Amino acid sequence: MIAADQLAEVFVEVADTLVDDFDVIEFLETLTKHTADVSSTASAGLLLADAHGQLQYMAASAESVKLLELFQLQYQEGPCLDCFRTGTAVINTDLHEAAGRWPLFAPRAVEAGFQSVHAFPLRHRQRVIGALNMFSTNTGLLEPGDVRILQSLADIATIGLLQERSIRSGEVLTEQLQGALNSRITIEQAKGVLARTHGVDVNAAFELMRHYARRHHYRLTDIAQAIVTDPTSHPDLTTQGTPQVPSP
């Protein structure tokens, strides 16, 4: 059962992220991390639909989950795809028994160390704009109250994406989502640059970039763009051996 004090902390921090001109990628990364944190045995990932209605990777609490999300997209098979297509949650699915449903994805997820999976739709009125995945290292069942809480976290992700008052129509919503997807690509490129520069893995590179952005009050997407296009603009971050990788 998800602890009340832990959940309160999650909602407070997520609410603090929802400020004017908030950073969409930072918001979604924070949300997936907290979705994972509410269960000590789980990791989380999030996919969003692009302008053509195709799911794209947006955020994950761990690199292993990112790879699973990309695997789902490549083979068009898995819980997020089912959740997105039907608009209904996928709950308490034992991956050892899911090979008939997802013959490619289920064995891959088990190989990555996960035992069960859940997926929750991101809904805007009658439209599904993405899905939030939770992968667990055990086969314990989610209680009904926990299911409602996790769906609420997915709903918060939707609210965050729609929070700007300028979003009044489906066309504007699509533009906002596409902008977020474009930012994700830039952040992945920046992670690669920092990983090569400092000889660390991509998880550490992302934490380095996020820590730097927060410490200097920059938007994460702006720092990523600078790393990719003009790394000399932030020598404290992009010079080999200069920054200290923060502890996880």
N, C-alpha and C positions, 0 to 999 in steps of 0.2 A: 504494500500500500504506500502511495506517495505521501511523504510527510508534509503536514500543513505549513510548517515553518520554512521548509525547503521550497515549497511551491510559492509561498509569499515572496521569497527572495527572488525567484525567477520572474514573477510578474512585475516586481519593482524595477529590476534591472532592464527588463524589456521595455517597460513604460518609459524609463529614462532615455532609452534609445530613440523613442518616437518624438523627436523634436523637429522644428522647422528645418527643412533642407537636410533631413537625416540621410545617412549613408545606407543605401539599400543592402549592399553586400555585407557590410558590418552588422546590420540588423539581422540578416538571415543567418550569418555565421554564429552570432550570439544565440539566436533562437535554437539552432540545431545543437549547439553545445549544451544549452540548458535542457533541451529535450533529452539528451543523453544523460545529463547529470541527475535527472529525477529518478533514474534507475541505475544503480551501480553496475549492472550487468549489460548495459545497452550502449549502442552508438546510433547516431541519427544522420539522415541525409535529406535533402530537399531538391525537388525538380520543379521547374516552371515551364509553362507552354510559351512558345515563341509566337511571332505574328502569324505563322501558318498553322498554329495549333499542334505543333510538335514539341514534345517534352525535351528540355535541355537541363543539364546539370547546373545547379546554382550554389549549393553549400553542403558541407558535411562536417561532422565533429571529428572525423579521423580519415586518414588517407585510405585505409582499407575499405571504408564505406564509399568514398568517392569512386574507387575502382569498381565496386559492385554497382553503383548507380550508372556509371558509364557502360558497364557490361549489359545492364538492362536495356539501355538505349540502343546499343549496338545490335543486340539480338531481338529487340522489341518483345521482351518477355520478362515478367517479374511482377512483384506486388504493386510497385508504383504505377506501372502501366495498367494493371487491372483496376486499381483504385481510380486513376485518372479517367479511364474509359467508362467506368460504370457510375462514378460519382459516389460510391459507397466505400466505407472503410474495410480494409482487410485485417482481421483480428485473429490473434492466437494461432497462427499457422506454423505447424511443426515442419521445419525444412527437411527433416529426414523422411517425411511422408508426402512431400510436395513435388516429387520428381514427375509424377503424372501430369501435374498442372504446369510446372515450369521445368521441363526436362534438361534445359541447359543451365538455367539460373540457380535452381535449388542445389545441385551438387557443388557449384562454384561457391555459393554462400557458405555451405557446410565446410568446404575446404578452407575458407577464410576464418573459420572458427566460430561461426554463428549457428545457433540451434533453432531459433524461431524468429518470426518477422511480423511486423504490423505496418500498416500504411493508412494514412488519414488524408482525405481530400482537402484542398484549399478551394473554397467555394465563394463565388461572388454571385449572389442571387441564384439563378439557375445554371450559371456557368462555372465549370471546374477549371481553375487556372493553374493547378499544379498538385503535388502530393508530397506529404511528409512521411518519411520512412523511419522505422525504428527496428534495429537489428539487435537481438538479444543473444547472449552467450549461454543462456539456459532455456529450458522449455516451460518455465512457469507461466501460468495463464494470467493475463491482465484482468483485474477485477473491474466490474462495471463502472465504478467511480473513477478508476484510473483511465479507462477508455474515454470518459467524458472530459477528463482533464487534458489528455493528449489531443483530443479533437479541438479543445479550446486553444491549445498552443498552435495548432494548424490554422484556426480561425484568426488568431492574433497575427500570424504571418500574412494572411489575406488583408486584414485591417491595416497593417503597416504598409502594404503595397498600395493601398487605396487611400491612405490618410491625407494626401494632399488634396485640397479642395478643388483643384483644377481638373481632377478626374471625374468627369460627368458622363462619359459615354464609352462604349466599347472600343472606339477608335483610339481615344486617349489612353485607355487602360492598356491596349496593345502596345502603344508607343512606350509607355512606362515600363512594361515588362521587357520589351526589346532592349531598352536602354540598360536595364539590369543585366540582361544576358550578355550584352557587349562588354559591360564592366567586368563580368566574371572572366571573360577571355583575357582581358588585360591583366587581371590579378593573377591568373595562372601563369602568364608570361613573366610577370614580375617575380613570382615565386621561383621560377626556374633560374632567372638571372641571379637572384640572391643566393640560391642554393649552390650554384656554380662558383660564385664569388667567394663565399665563406666556407665552402666545403661541408655543408650541412644538408640534411634531408629537407624535403619540401614542407613538411610540417613545421620544422624549426624555422625555415625561411619565412613562412607565413606569420608565425608568432613574432619573429623579429620585425617584420613589416608592420603588423598590427600594433605592437608595443611602441614602435617609433611614431606611428600616426597618432596614437592616443597621447603620448607624452608631449608631442609638439602641437596638438590640437588641429591636425590635418584630417581631411577626409581620406579614408582608406583607398578609394578609387583614384583620388588625385595623386597620392603617393605612388601607387602602382603605375599610373600613366607616366609619371616623372622617371621612375626607374627604367621603364621600357624606352622612352624617347630621349631623355636627357639625364643619365645617371649622375653626371657631375653636379647637378643642381642640389643633390643631397649627399655630399661626400661622407658625412658621418654614418650614413647607412650603407652606401654602395662602395666604399673603399675597403679593400680586403684587409681583414684583421682589425678594423676600427670598432664596429659595434659588438656588444656582448649579447649573445642569444639568451633571451629571458628563459627562466625555468618554466616548464609546463604548469 
